[in-house]
Amino acid sequence: MGLFSKLKKSLTKTREALVEKVDGLIYGRMTVDEALYEELEEILIQSDVGVKTSLELVQKVRDEMKTRRLDDPTQLKPILKAELRKIFGDYDQEGPATLALEAGKPAVIIVVGVNGTGKTTTIGKLAYMLRQDGKKVLLAAADTFRAAAIEQLDIWAQRAGAQTIKHAEGADPAAVVYDAIQAGRARGYDVVIVDTAGRLHTKVNLMEELKKVFRVVQRELPGAPHEVLLVLDATTGHNAVTQARMFGEAVGVTGIVLTKLDGTAKGGIVVAIRDTLAIPVKLVGTGEKIDDLAYFSAGEFVEGLLA
């Protein structure tokens, strides 16, 4: 299944909810009036686009309709689609997102996020994706707070054809990362992916432990980490924006991986994250299988959302 097909399939619930309501709105009217715009605002908010973003989007649609002197409600949908694309700016207008992996040898990806978002599963899928591209991948099991996390990462590494550096439960996460970087350099790995504990973003001491991991990476490999990916659960809705803001302030997130997009009708959260925080969504979980991870494409996302 191609990228667009996977992304479009993962948006099925959101698209069914959004398109059905938008089509019911515009095809049920003969003229454009203020009530139509108010209902459109409600539809977007219900899809978790966010109140601020929804109001701004509808205002831009309203202005464009007036400027072009359009009074046919069916002409509203392509304008809405165009305004949605503008939110993503120059980012990813022509193709899928990319990861900054060419700057380092090995390139280091640190993956962060709270428990339950699918972080370790995402790392396994990402390792598999990179292995399919011919890259030699090493996983660092720096979530040492749970023995199960180390074991889970090991299982995913075996599935993906990657190797793991691990210590015992309760070990210093920074020590695991130090060993992984040394091994990555000595053995010629292309990418080192670091799994971190599923820290609640309100736990100051755990955030400090995460910062320690970053200091070790930066000291041992200048220029690293090359990517800091935050894994967010799409089904949590607007709470995902709060998590992104907290982690962004603490460690400087370079990209977001949105999981469980296929399990929610509130896929508009992608728009809210981009508009509110200007952090790019780089990868999207499109299902439960090991190859169900796709690079995000803003253009294809909008087409899949309003197809």
PLY file of the C-alpha trace (Angstrom):
ply
format ascii 1.0
element vertex 307
property float x
property float y
property float z
element edge 306
property int vertex1
property int vertex2
end_header
0.00 0.00 0.00
1.45 3.38 -1.03
2.08 6.33 1.28
-1.08 8.18 0.26
-3.21 5.06 0.61
-1.86 4.39 4.11
-2.27 7.98 5.25
-5.71 8.23 3.70
-6.78 4.95 5.32
-5.57 6.12 8.74
-7.75 9.22 8.37
-10.90 7.25 7.61
-12.68 8.00 10.90
-11.75 11.69 10.83
-12.65 12.03 7.16
-16.01 10.30 7.58
-16.89 12.60 10.47
-15.55 15.78 8.87
-16.55 15.33 5.24
-20.01 14.07 6.10
-20.66 17.14 8.22
-19.06 19.62 5.82
-20.89 18.15 2.83
-24.15 18.15 4.77
-23.53 21.79 5.59
-22.69 23.11 2.12
-24.99 20.93 0.02
-27.96 21.64 2.27
-27.93 25.38 1.57
-28.64 27.60 -1.41
-26.66 30.64 -0.23
-23.73 31.48 2.03
-24.70 33.15 5.31
-23.26 33.73 8.77
-25.00 30.66 10.17
-23.04 28.50 7.71
-19.73 29.89 8.95
-20.70 29.35 12.58
-21.61 25.73 11.89
-18.32 25.23 10.02
-16.46 26.53 13.09
-18.25 23.96 15.26
-17.43 21.12 12.86
-13.72 21.98 12.86
-13.60 22.33 16.64
-15.25 18.92 17.03
-12.49 17.45 14.83
-9.93 18.84 17.34
-8.56 21.49 15.02
-8.71 23.74 18.09
-10.82 26.80 18.87
-8.27 29.45 17.90
-7.22 27.70 14.69
-10.83 26.93 13.72
-11.93 30.55 14.15
-8.97 31.83 12.15
-9.52 29.25 9.40
-13.18 30.12 8.99
-12.41 33.86 8.98
-9.95 33.33 6.13
-12.52 31.26 4.22
-15.11 33.99 4.84
-12.75 36.70 3.60
-11.81 34.74 0.48
-15.45 34.03 -0.37
-16.26 37.73 -0.04
-13.22 38.87 -2.01
-14.12 36.56 -4.87
-17.84 37.39 -4.50
-18.82 33.76 -4.23
-22.29 32.87 -3.00
-22.36 29.17 -3.86
-21.79 27.09 -0.69
-20.17 24.29 -2.71
-17.31 26.66 -3.59
-16.40 26.84 0.09
-14.79 23.39 0.30
-11.84 23.96 -2.09
-11.13 27.27 -0.34
-11.12 25.50 3.04
-8.71 22.93 1.61
-6.39 25.66 0.32
-6.42 27.48 3.67
-5.64 24.25 5.51
-2.60 23.74 3.32
-1.40 27.28 4.04
-1.20 26.45 7.76
1.66 24.09 6.96
3.47 26.92 5.14
6.46 25.92 3.02
6.90 22.77 5.10
6.18 19.62 3.13
4.20 21.20 0.33
5.87 19.12 -2.36
6.40 15.76 -0.69
6.71 13.75 2.50
8.67 14.83 5.56
12.25 13.70 6.04
14.53 12.94 8.99
17.88 14.68 9.41
20.05 11.56 9.26
22.81 12.58 6.89
24.59 14.98 9.25
26.01 12.39 11.64
27.74 9.03 11.68
25.98 7.67 13.51
22.92 9.91 13.39
21.22 10.00 16.79
17.44 10.05 17.23
16.11 10.54 20.76
12.50 9.48 21.18
10.47 10.99 24.03
6.86 10.87 25.19
4.57 9.91 28.04
3.54 6.35 28.88
0.84 4.83 26.72
1.49 6.80 23.54
3.05 3.85 21.70
6.62 5.12 22.01
8.49 1.79 22.10
6.30 0.36 19.35
7.03 3.43 17.24
10.78 2.94 17.74
10.45 -0.64 16.51
8.54 0.49 13.43
11.04 3.29 12.77
13.95 0.87 13.08
12.24 -1.42 10.57
11.62 1.50 8.18
15.28 2.55 8.35
16.46 -1.06 7.92
14.32 -1.28 4.77
16.29 1.74 3.53
19.50 -0.23 4.03
20.64 1.49 7.22
22.39 -0.26 10.09
20.37 0.56 13.23
21.22 0.35 16.93
18.63 0.80 19.69
19.56 2.18 23.12
17.28 0.87 25.89
17.50 4.00 28.07
14.06 3.42 29.63
15.57 1.60 32.62
12.69 2.38 34.99
10.72 -0.63 33.76
12.21 -4.05 33.04
9.32 -4.66 30.67
10.38 -1.67 28.55
13.84 -3.17 27.98
12.34 -6.53 27.08
9.78 -4.93 24.78
12.45 -2.97 22.93
14.52 -6.14 22.53
11.57 -7.92 20.90
10.98 -5.04 18.49
14.71 -4.93 17.64
14.62 -8.61 16.68
11.57 -8.04 14.48
13.17 -5.04 12.79
16.59 -6.62 12.28
18.30 -4.12 14.59
20.63 -4.53 17.58
20.15 -3.33 21.18
22.42 -1.84 23.85
20.92 -2.42 27.29
21.76 -2.43 30.99
19.90 -3.89 33.96
16.64 -2.42 35.25
17.30 0.67 37.36
20.60 1.49 35.65
21.56 5.06 34.80
19.89 5.90 31.44
22.75 8.24 30.55
25.24 5.35 30.95
23.20 3.25 28.50
23.25 6.08 25.98
27.02 6.57 26.46
27.64 2.89 25.68
25.29 3.01 22.69
27.12 5.97 21.14
30.51 4.31 21.66
29.21 1.10 20.09
27.56 3.02 17.27
30.82 4.71 16.33
33.03 1.64 16.79
30.79 -0.73 14.81
29.81 1.62 11.99
26.11 2.03 12.71
24.21 4.55 10.60
21.56 5.39 13.19
21.27 5.14 16.98
17.69 5.40 18.27
17.37 6.16 21.98
14.30 4.98 23.88
13.60 7.07 26.98
11.34 6.51 29.99
7.68 7.40 29.48
7.97 10.51 31.53
4.93 12.44 32.60
5.67 15.96 31.42
4.77 17.32 34.89
7.50 15.32 36.68
10.40 17.74 37.10
12.93 15.14 38.35
12.29 12.87 35.38
12.67 15.77 32.98
16.03 16.53 34.61
17.08 12.89 34.02
16.12 13.32 30.38
18.23 16.48 30.14
21.19 14.49 31.53
20.81 12.02 28.65
20.93 14.94 26.23
24.10 16.32 27.81
25.85 12.96 27.38
24.79 12.73 23.73
25.95 16.27 22.99
29.27 15.75 24.76
30.12 12.45 23.09
28.88 13.32 19.62
28.96 17.06 18.80
25.97 18.06 16.70
23.80 15.28 18.09
21.00 14.54 18.62
20.05 15.01 15.00
16.36 14.43 15.70
14.25 14.64 18.88
10.97 12.92 18.10
8.00 13.31 20.42
5.46 10.48 20.21
1.88 11.65 20.71
-1.34 9.67 20.85
-3.84 11.22 18.42
-6.76 9.88 20.46
-5.87 12.17 23.38
-6.95 15.15 21.32
-5.93 18.60 22.46
-3.98 17.22 25.43
-1.38 16.26 22.82
-0.76 19.97 22.18
-0.05 20.48 25.88
2.42 17.59 25.90
4.15 18.93 22.79
4.53 22.36 24.39
5.98 20.91 27.63
8.49 18.62 25.92
9.39 21.32 23.41
10.30 23.72 26.20
12.29 21.05 28.08
14.32 19.37 25.34
13.63 21.06 22.00
11.47 18.72 19.92
12.36 18.65 16.20
9.46 16.53 15.03
6.33 14.70 16.11
5.25 11.13 15.54
1.47 10.88 15.75
0.25 7.40 16.69
-3.24 5.85 16.65
-4.44 8.31 14.01
-6.45 5.45 12.54
-8.33 5.05 15.84
-9.77 8.55 16.18
-12.23 10.89 14.47
-10.20 13.84 15.75
-7.32 13.85 13.28
-7.61 17.62 13.10
-5.12 17.62 15.98
-2.38 17.57 13.30
-3.56 21.02 12.17
-3.76 22.30 15.75
-0.21 21.16 16.56
1.26 22.73 13.43
-0.66 26.00 13.80
-0.17 26.39 17.55
3.42 25.19 18.02
4.99 25.22 14.54
6.51 21.78 15.21
6.40 19.56 12.12
4.61 16.22 12.22
7.20 13.93 10.61
5.75 10.43 10.96
2.30 8.96 11.37
1.29 5.57 12.75
-1.14 4.07 10.24
-1.93 0.74 11.91
-0.61 -2.02 14.16
1.76 -3.92 11.85
5.53 -3.34 11.81
5.36 -1.53 8.46
2.46 0.69 9.54
4.51 3.87 9.88
4.56 6.53 7.18
6.36 9.79 6.58
3.85 12.61 6.97
2.88 14.66 3.94
0.92 17.86 4.52
-0.50 17.94 1.00
-1.60 14.33 1.12
-2.94 14.83 4.65
-5.25 17.64 3.51
-6.34 15.65 0.46
-6.97 12.60 2.66
-8.86 14.71 5.19
-11.25 16.35 2.74
-11.26 13.84 -0.12
0 1
1 2
2 3
3 4
4 5
5 6
6 7
7 8
8 9
9 10
10 11
11 12
12 13
13 14
14 15
15 16
16 17
17 18
18 19
19 20
20 21
21 22
22 23
23 24
24 25
25 26
26 27
27 28
28 29
29 30
30 31
31 32
32 33
33 34
34 35
35 36
36 37
37 38
38 39
39 40
40 41
41 42
42 43
43 44
44 45
45 46
46 47
47 48
48 49
49 50
50 51
51 52
52 53
53 54
54 55
55 56
56 57
57 58
58 59
59 60
60 61
61 62
62 63
63 64
64 65
65 66
66 67
67 68
68 69
69 70
70 71
71 72
72 73
73 74
74 75
75 76
76 77
77 78
78 79
79 80
80 81
81 82
82 83
83 84
84 85
85 86
86 87
87 88
88 89
89 90
90 91
91 92
92 93
93 94
94 95
95 96
96 97
97 98
98 99
99 100
100 101
101 102
102 103
103 104
104 105
105 106
106 107
107 108
108 109
109 110
110 111
111 112
112 113
113 114
114 115
115 116
116 117
117 118
118 119
119 120
120 121
121 122
122 123
123 124
124 125
125 126
126 127
127 128
128 129
129 130
130 131
131 132
132 133
133 134
134 135
135 136
136 137
137 138
138 139
139 140
140 141
141 142
142 143
143 144
144 145
145 146
146 147
147 148
148 149
149 150
150 151
151 152
152 153
153 154
154 155
155 156
156 157
157 158
158 159
159 160
160 161
161 162
162 163
163 164
164 165
165 166
166 167
167 168
168 169
169 170
170 171
171 172
172 173
173 174
174 175
175 176
176 177
177 178
178 179
179 180
180 181
181 182
182 183
183 184
184 185
185 186
186 187
187 188
188 189
189 190
190 191
191 192
192 193
193 194
194 195
195 196
196 197
197 198
198 199
199 200
200 201
201 202
202 203
203 204
204 205
205 206
206 207
207 208
208 209
209 210
210 211
211 212
212 213
213 214
214 215
215 216
216 217
217 218
218 219
219 220
220 221
221 222
222 223
223 224
224 225
225 226
226 227
227 228
228 229
229 230
230 231
231 232
232 233
233 234
234 235
235 236
236 237
237 238
238 239
239 240
240 241
241 242
242 243
243 244
244 245
245 246
246 247
247 248
248 249
249 250
250 251
251 252
252 253
253 254
254 255
255 256
256 257
257 258
258 259
259 260
260 261
261 262
262 263
263 264
264 265
265 266
266 267
267 268
268 269
269 270
270 271
271 272
272 273
273 274
274 275
275 276
276 277
277 278
278 279
279 280
280 281
281 282
282 283
283 284
284 285
285 286
286 287
287 288
288 289
289 290
290 291
291 292
292 293
293 294
294 295
295 296
296 297
297 298
298 299
299 300
300 301
301 302
302 303
303 304
304 305
305 306
